[in-house]
């Protein structure tokens, strides 16, 4: 124990232990910090995204839902609430009336998120949780102008009178749907019987809302999946808001990938630090053995050193990881309404296991083989350094990284894609590096003195430089890959919600209203889509086979109501993927959205049976289309040619963008066209933008943490051969070489390594980027040649600068001191 403590103190003072201990602390901090932050942030974002439902889980049906489900939820520790949605006329003012979207809620509503109310139509906002008081309603601001109301006035719904108590400015689950059109009126569900509006056969949407701890919600969700019947629908964020669900899923994969790359970077850093530590201890071990220490005692000594280093790094790493998580989450304090708990043991356990694997797989092989050092090194200091690593160590290290990444990410596909890129960089990079470095001999003979010095050094450290080049290339590749993925995700989300995207739908326009509506919108310079005819029909059969009335299992094909339209031209935002658009005069045809066709087993040339009212007819599938359902433009599963449906009753619809300062236009529009309905989705889009903004900020921060880890690995890579370079440079200086001559040679040497590693990193990163985009994130791949030159220049500048900074001692310290220390 005395010898161990003396060696630790000496190594700490000499800076040798600090390198290894710093790498282990870095490993624990990166893994525990990033995984803890990612887990906490994911939990917070998940909770916030649930505000799109006002709950964790929602069950919806056109019939009253079983009351015993509420009892089951309570028994499982879940909170519950109920809502009722329907359209009804709202009466107020001097015989005024407006078709409104009525929502009756129970006292516990909302379970997630909050309502936004104001005491005047556009007054100061306040958050509220709970239903309106009995006998009162909350109404949207534009209803005050439409019906000339003020707070305290009376309005009527069916047979009941209510007092207007506040203006409702926002609700967490106003997710739209053509049933919930028109300005919102909210009342207490206990007041529904008094209205006598809801009768048998009424078109009503019943909803049960549930919320609880993640584990309880997941288990209850599985129970509900077994309990729901045909016609009932279980909703989650992923199903009700697919844009948010996909954004969160991709962000989670990105965070997992970032944490997995942190595992690799930590392993590389520890391996490099352990190798340097072992090289510096070869003379010390030779001295111990010459004084009588046997191999067993030496091995125990270094095993105890690693064990103590692991324990110290664990405590320091956990502390720094906690500080890192607190600081990172505090930076999101303004964006997050829900601050997650940091008391999560899994990230710290992952950090401990990672550090243990790093010690056992990446550090111990180098230190364990110090027992092979000959005692003759005490008398012959000119003996070459003993190679403390063997090929099997690299195989074992690769296997350890694979298992760690797989365990951490729980995604074998992601692990294999990243590891494939790493193996390609390692194998190809090593071969290319050796070839280029050996090929530089002839060039070095013809170069000037500084270049000759640099190329000679590259030749002299051939294997070491090849290893350094691979390490640099791996680090740069991982950082570049993470940057490419981050850019791809953010650009995809920005394209998903571009500025000026339609934020209102206008429905139920009669044919004779089209001219005045178009004039009103165009006179106010409102950006709008074209007006589409729309009528309701029923899909009855496909390819001569009748569809079942009810689905045989969930999501199975069955008869269903579909919105139809007709168009002489391919609708905006649609692309033909198969078949041809119809010619003028073609009637018995239909163009089907590709995914809808796949679900129902439709193919080109199939006969499709349609019913509209009491009329039935058959059409032929002549084309399949792809479209973006998240574009907020009018989209239809089935489009027919002009002339086929024009004899049926039809209404028209469109979508348009309305900035906040032009909201008063809606009042003018509804006064002139009281039977029209407006679906306002601007609040939904603002909420979606807020969630995507939080996810984007999280990705930026995690990317910054991994970038810092990558730079530290580059520093460790530069330091791996710093001792021998310092001795050689000191010897050259003692023989009369000037400061500029030596620094120029070092700069050229590291600049060359930087450019070569940059080339390898770019090639591997593009390949891995293609695979991850296509198979993991399910996004289109686009090459990024604009980043190639900046990456090369950045790699050369960074590695060249680190090399110069690390070797600065040779021109600032007397050569005799450097050689004496050696």
N, C-alpha and C positions, 0 to 999 in steps of 0.2 A: 504493500500500500504506500509506503514511503517513497519507493522508486516511482510508482505511478504518479503520485502528487508532484514529485520533483520534475518528472518529464512533462506533465501537463503545464506546470508553471513556466518551464523553460520554453515549451512550444508556444505558449500563449505570448510570452514576451517576444519571442522571435517571429511571431506572426504566422507560424506554420499551422497551428491549431485553429487560428482564427478563420483561415480560408475554408477548412473542412467544416468547422462549426457553423460558419456563416452560410455555407451551402445547405446544410441540414436545416438551419432555421428558416432559410428561404423556402425550402421544400415544404416544411410544415405550414409556414405562413401562407404560401401561395395556395396549397391544396385546401387547408382549412378555411382560409379567408375567402377564396373565390367560391368554393363549394357552399360555404355557409351563407355568403352574400347572395349567391344565385338561388339557393333554396329559400332564403327569407324573402328575397325580392319576388320570386315566382309565387310564393304564398300570398304576398300582398297584392300582386297584380291579379292573381286568380280571384281573391276576395273582391277586388275592385271591379273586375270584369263581370262578377256575378250581379252587380248592380244593373246590368242590362236586362236581367230577369227579375230584379228586386228579391232574389232568392238564390239558393244553390240549385234547387230542382223545381221544376214546374210541370204539373200534369194538366192538360187542357182537353176539354170535351164539349160537345154541343148539348150534352145532357148533364144533369146534376151528378157530381162525383160521389163515391161512397164515403159516408161520414166515418166509417171505421178506419179508413186510411189515416185520418187525423189522429185517432186514438193510437194507432200503431206508431205514428211518428212521435207522439208524446212519450210513449213507452220507451222509445229508443233515444230519448233526450233531444229530439228535434223540435224546433219552433215551427209553427205553421200559420198560414193566413189564407184568406179566400178572396177572390174577386169575381165580379160579374160584368161582362161587357155586352152592350147592345146599342143600337141606334134608335133615337127617339126624337120627336119634336120637343123643343124647349120654347115655352111661351113666356113672354115678358114685355114690359114697356106698354105702349099703346097698341095692343093687339098684334105685336110683333111675334114672329116665330122663326126658328132656325132648326134645321136638321143637325142634331148634335150627337157626338159619340159619348155615351153615358157609361161611367165606370163606377160600380158600387164596390166598396172595399170594407174588409173587416177591421177591427180595432188594431190588430197587430201589423197591418200593412204600413210600409214595406219592411221586409225582413232584411234586405240589403240595400244600401244607398239611402237616399232621403228625398222627400218632396221639397220643391222650392215654391214658396208662397210669397205674396206681397199684399199689403193692405189696400193698395190702389193698383190699377191695371199695369202700370209700369214703374211702380215704386221700388223701394229698397227690398232686396231679397232676404228671406230668412229660411233656414232649413226646418223641416218638420217631419216627424214620424208619427203615424197614427191616422185614423179615419176622421173625416169631418164630424163635428158634433151632430147629434140627431136633429133633424129638422132643418139643416143648413146644407148648402152646396158650395163648392169652389168651382169657378168657371174661368175659362181662358180669357186673356185680356181683350181679344178682339170681339168677344161676345158683349162686352160692355158698350162698345161703339155700335155694333150691329143692332142691339136691342135697346140702346140708350139707357143703360143701367148704371147703378152705382152700388157700392157696398151697403148692405142694409135693405135693398129692394127685394121684392118677392118675384119668384119665377115659378112656373108650373111644369111638372113632368107627369103626364098622365092625369090621374085624379088627385094628385098631391101638390101642395104649395110648399116652397122652400125659401129660406132667407139666404141671399148671397152674402157669404161670410168673408171671402177672400178671393184673390186672383191666383189661380194655379199657373205657375210659370215653368214648371218642369217636374217630370216624374221619371224614376229610374228605368222603368220597363216600358216606356212608350215606343215600342219597337215596330209599330206600324201594323200592316195587314189591312186588307181592304174592308174588313168588318169594322175596324176602328177608325173610320174616316170622320172628318168633320171636327169642329172645335170641341174641346174636352169639357165635360161636366162631371164632377166627382161628388159622390154622396156616400153616406153610411149604408152598408148593406142591410142594416136593420130597418131602413126606411123603404126598401123595395116593395114589401107587401102593400104599403099604403098607396103606391103609384098605380097598382093594378095593370102595369104595363106588361110584365112578364106573364104570359099565358101559355097553355099547351100549344106547341107549334111555333112559338116565337123564336126568332133567330137570335140565340144568345150563346155567348162563349163563357163557360164555367172554368175557373182555374183554381187549383190548389197550389200553394206556394210552401216550400219547405227549406229550412236552413239549419245548419248545425256544424259541428266540428267536421273536418275533412274526412276522417275515418268513418264517422257515423253517417255522413252524407253519402259516401261511396257505398256503404253497406245498404243503406235504405234505398239508394238508387237501384241496386241489384234486386232488392225485394219488389220494388215497383215494376221493374221490367217483367217480373213473373206475374204480377197482379193485374196489369193493364189489359184491357180487352180491345177488340177491333173498334176503331173509331176514336179511341183515346190516344193521346200523344204525350210522351214524356220528353221534356225539353231540358237541355243544358246549354251552357254558353256555346259549346261547339256546334250544337244542332240549330239553335235559334239565331245565333249570330255567327255564321261561318267565317266571316271576315275576321272577327275578333278571335275566334277559335283557331284559325289557321295562323294568325299573327302570333298568338301565344305559343302554339305548338312549335313554330319555327324559331321563336325566341328561346324556348326551352332547349331545343336542339343546339342552338348556337351557344347557349350558356354551358351545356354539357360538353360541347366540342371545345370551348375555351378552357373548361376545367381539365379535360383530357389532355389538351396541349400543355397545360400547366404541369401535369404529371410527367410528361416527356421532358420538358425543360428542367424540372426539378431533378429528374434522374440524371440527365446529362451533366448538370451543374455539380451534383454530388460525385459522379464518376470522375470528372476532370479534377475536382478538388482532392479526391482521395489519391489519384495517381500522382499529383504533385506532392502531396504529403508523404507518400511512400518513397518517392525519389529523394526527397530531402532527408529521410530517415535511414537511408541505406548505410551511410557512414556510422550513424549512431548505433545501429544494430550490429554492425561489424565490431564496434568497440565493445558492446555488451558481451558478445560471444567470445571476444578475445580475453575478457575478464572472467570468463567461466560460466556465463549464462547459457543454459541449454535452449534448444528450440522450443520446448514446451513452455518454459517460463517466458520466452519472448512472445510466443503466441498468446499466452494468457494476458500478458501486459497490454498488447494492442487490442485484444478483445475487450478488456476492461476499459481501455481508452474509448473505443467505439461505443460501448454500452453507456458510459458516463456522458459522452458527447450526445448520444441519442436522447438521454433523459433531459439534459440541459436544453438541447434544441427543442425538445417537445414543450417544455414549460415556456421558454421564450417565444417559440412559434405560436403556441396557443394564445398567449397574451397579445402578441402583435396581430394575430388573426382576428381576435375579438375587437381590438382597436380599429383595425381595417374595416371590419363589418360596421361598426358603429359610425365611423367617419363616412363610409360610403352611403349608408342608409340615411344619415343626417343630410347628405347632399340632395336626397330625394324628399326631404320632409315637406316641402311645399307642393310637390306633385302627388304625394301619396296621402290619401285620407285615412288609410289603415296602416299603422306602423307594426310590422311583424315582430314576433318574439325572436330573440337571438339565442334563447336557451334551447338549442337543438344539438344533441350529442353526436349525431351522425357525422357532421363535417369534421369534428375534432377527432373522432375515431378514425375517419378516413385519413386525416393528416398523420395520426400516429402510425397507422399501418403503412402508409406511404414512406414515412421516414424509416421505419423498421426494414422495409424492403430495400430502400436505398442503401442503408447501412449493410444489410446482409448480402445483397447482390452486386451493388456497384462500388462499395467501399471495402468490404472485407477481403475480396480476392486480392486486391493490391497489397493490403496490409498483412494478410495472412501468409503471403509468400515471401515476406521479408525474412522469414526463418531460413530461406535458401541462400542468403547473403553470406559470402565467405569472409572469415575473419581477416584474410589477407588484405582487405581494403584498408585496414588501419595502416599497413606498411606501404601499400601501393594505391595511392589516391588517383593514379592515372587509369585504373581499371574502368572499363565502360559501365554505365549504369545498368543494373539488372532489370530486365523486362519483367514487370510484376503482373502482367496480364497475358492470358492465353485465349485462343480462338473460342474455346467453350464458354469463356466469360461473356463474350459478346452475344452468343446464342442465348445463354441464360438471362442476360440483361434484356434482350429483345422479348423473350417469353414473359419476363416479369412485367415489362411495360404493357404488353398485350393484355395480360390478366388484370393489371391495375386499371387500364383504360376501360376494359369491358365491365369490370366490377363497378367502376365509378359511373360510367355513362349508361349502363344497362342496355347498350345498343351495339350489337355485334357488327351490324353493317357499317355503322359510323366508324367503329374501331378498325375494321379491316381496311376501309378506304384510306384512312389516315396512315395506318401502318404500311400499306402498300406504297404510298408516296415516300415514307421514310426509308423503306428498304431500297426503293429505286434510287433515292438520293445517296444512300450509303454505298451501295454496290457500284452504281455507275459513277458516282462522284469519286470514290476511291480509285477506280481504274483510270478515269480521266485525269485526276489529279496527278497520279504517278506518271502517266504518259506525258502530260504537259511539263511537269517539273523535270523529268529526265530529258525531254526534248529541248529544254532551255539551255543545255550544256553548250551546244554549238553556238547558240545566239550569245551566250555569256562570253565566249572567247572573242567575239567581234565587238562587244559593247565597250562603252567607256568605263572608267574605273568605278564610278558609283554603281552603274548597272551591273558591272561584273561582280562587284561585292554582293549586291542583292541577290543575283541569280546563283552565285556560289553558295550563299546561305540557304537558299531554297533547295539546292541540290544536297547540301550537307544534312539538312533536316528533312529528307525526303518523306520518310514514314510519318514523322511527327507533323510535318506540314500537311500531308494528305489527311491525317486525322483531324487536324485543325480545320482544314478546308471543309471536310464533311460536317463537323460540328457547326461551323459558321453557316453552311448551306442549310442544315436542318433548322437552325434557329431562324434564319431569314425566311425560309420556306413557310414555317409555321406562322410567323408574324404576317407575311404577305397573304397567306391563305386566309387567316382570320380577317385581315383588312378587306380582302375581296368579298368574303361572305357578308361582312358588315355592310359594305357598300351595296351589295346586291339586295339584301333585305330592306334597307332603308329606301332605296330607289323603288323597290316593288311596292312598299307601303305608300310612298308619295304618289305613285301612279294609280294606286287603288283609290285614293281620295284627292284627285287633282283640284287645284283652285278653280272655282267656277263650275264644279260638278252640280247637276240638278239637285235641288234640296226640297222641292215640292212636287207633288203629283196632283193633277187636276182631273177629276173623274166625273162620270155621269152627265156629260154634256150632250144635249139633244142636237140632232143635225142642224136645226134652224138657229142654233146658238153659236155655231162655229165662226161665222163672220164677225160677230160683235166681240167674241172672246179674242180672236186673233188680232182684231184692231186694237183692243184695250192693251194687250200684252206688247204688241209691236210699238204702239204710241209711247208706252213707258220704257221702251228699249230693253225689254226683258228677254234674256237669252232662253230660248225654249226649243224643245224637240218638236218634230212634226206631230200633227194630230192623227191618232190611230183609231179606227173603228174597233169596238170591242163588244162581243156578245158571249153569252155563257152557253156552253154545250156539254155533252157527255160523251166520253170515249167508251164505246160498247164492246168492240172486238178488234182483233188483229189477225191478219192472214187467214180469215175464214173461221177463226175460233173465237167464241164468245168469252169475254172476260168474266170472272166471278164477281158477284155483287159485293161481297166482302173479301178482303185479302185472306188467303189461307194462312199466312204467317206475316209477321211485321215486315213492312216495306215490300211485300210481294205484289206483283201486278194485279190490279182489280179495276172495275169500272170506277170512273171518277169524273168530277166536274172539271172542265178546262176552259180557260179564257181563249177565245178565238179572235183572230183579226184577219184582214186581207190587205194585200199590197201588190202593186204592179212591179215594184222594184224591191231589191233586197234591202231589208231594214238597216238603218244606220247601226254600226257596231256589230253586225252579223257577218260571218264568213262562211262560204260554202266549203264543206269538207268532203262532200260526196254528191254526185248528181249534178243536174243543171237547173237553173232557174227557168220558170215557165215562159213560154212564148205567148204573145197576144192571142186571146181567144181560147186558151186552154182553161178548162173548168174543173173537172173531177180530179183535182190534184191537191196535194198538201206538202208543205215543207216542215220537217220536224227537227226540233233541237236534238243534237247528237246524243247527249247523255240520257235524255228522256226516251229517245228511240232505243237506246241500248237497254234501259231498264225494262221496257215493254217488249223487247225482242223484235223491234221493227227493223226492216231492211229496205233498200231501194226496190221498188216494184211491188211491195206488199199492199194488200187491200186493207183499209182501215174503216171500221163501221162507226158512224157518228150519229148522235141524236141531238136535235135542237127542238125543244118543246115536244110536240107529238110527231114531228117529221124525222124520218131516218133515211140516211143515204150512205153511200160508200165512195171513198176517194182512194187514190193511189199515191203512195209515197214517191215523190220525184226528186227530192233532195234532202240532205241532212246539213244542219247549220251548227256552228259553234258561236257562242256569245258570252258576254261577261255579265253575270247576274249582279255583280257589285258595282256596275257603272251608273246605277240610279237612273237609267233610261227605260222607257217602255220596252219590255221584252216579253216574248210569247213562246210557249212550247210549240204551238201549231199555227202556221200562217197559210192562208188559202189565197188562190188567185181572185182578182176582181170578178164580180158577176155571179159567183156561186152563193154567197151569203147575203147579198144586198137586199133580198126580199124579206129578211127577218128583222124584227125590231132590234135596233142597235143604238148604243151610246158611244161617245168618243172620249178619249183620254190623251193626256200629254204630261210631260214633266218639264220643269223650268227652274232656273236659278234665280233666287230673289235675295238680294243682300239685306241685312237687318234694317237698314234705314228705309227700305221700301216696303216694310211689312204692312203698312196701311193700305197697300194695293189690294190685299186680300179682302178687306172690308168692302171696297168698291166692287170687287169682282163678285162677291156673294150677294151684295145688294141687287146687282143687275141680273144675277143668275142664282136665285135662291135654291134651286134644285140641284145645283152642282155641289160637289164635295171636294174638299182640299185635304190632302194628306201631307202634313208638315213633318219632314224628316230632318230639318236642319239641326234640331236638338240632338237627334240620334247621331248625326254625322259629327257634331261637336264632341259628343261623348266618345265616339269612336276615335276621333283624332287625338283626344286627350289620352286614351289608353295606349294608342300606338306611339304617341310621343313619350310616354313613360317607358314603354318597352325599348324604344330607340335610345333613350338616355341611359337605360341599364346596359344596353349593348355597348355604348360608347365607353362607359366606365369600366366594364369588364375587359374590353379591348385594351384600355389604358393599363390595367393591371398586368395583363399578359405581355404587353409590350415592355413594361418594366422588367418582368421576369426574363424576357428574351434578351434584353440588353445586358442583364446581369450574367446570363449564360455566355454571351459574347465576351464579356470581361473575363470570365473564368477560362474561356478558350484561349484568349490572348495570354493569360498568365500561365497556361500549361507549359509553355516552353520559355518562359521569361528568364529563368535562372541561367540556362545555357546561353541564351542570347546576351545576357548581361556580361557573363564571363568572356565570351568571344569579343564583344564590343570593347570591354575593358582592356583585353590583350591588344587589340588593334590600336586603341588609343595610346597604350604604353609603348607601342612600336612607332608612334608618330602620326597616326591618322588624325585628321582634324575633326572638329565637332560637326561641321556641316557634312563632311564626307560620311561619317557614321550615321547621322540622323537621316541623310538622304538614302542610304542603303536600307535602313530599317523601314523608311516610308515606302520605298518602291516594293520591298518584300511584302509588306502588309497590304498595300494597294493591289498588288497582283493577286494575293489571296482573296481580297474582297471582291474583285471583279469576277474571278473564277467561281467563288461561292455564290455570287449573285446570279450568274448564268445558270448554275445548277438549280438554285432555289426557284428561279422563274419557271424553268421547265417543269419541275416537280409540282410547284404550286398550281400551275395552270391545269395539269392533269388531275390533281386531287380536287381542284375547284370544279372541274367538269363533272367528276363522279359525284361529289357531294350535292351539287345543284340538281343533277338529274335523279339520283336515287334516294337522297335523304331529305332535302328541302323541297323537292319537286318544283323547281324553278327553271326557267330557260337559261342555257349557258351562252355567254357571249365572251369571246377572247378580249383581253385587256391590254393591247399593245401600247396604249398610252402610258402604262405604268412600268413598262420594261426598262426604259432608259433611266427614269428616276430611281428605280430599284437598284440598278447597277451603280449609278452614281452614289446613291445613299449607302449601299453596302461598302463601296470602296472608301468613301469618306469616313464612315463609322469605324470600320475595322482598321483602316490606316491611322485614324486619330487615336483609337484605343492602343494600337501598337506603339505609336510614338509616346503616348502618355505613360504607358507601362515601362518603357525603356528609357525614360527621361533621366533616371539616376546615373546612367553611364556617362553623361556629359556634365553632371552636376556634382558627382562624387569622385574623389581621387581614384585612379585605376588601382593603386596599391590596396586601398580599402576593399574594393570589390573583389580583387583576386585573393586577398587574405581571408575574406569571408567565405569564398568558394572553397 
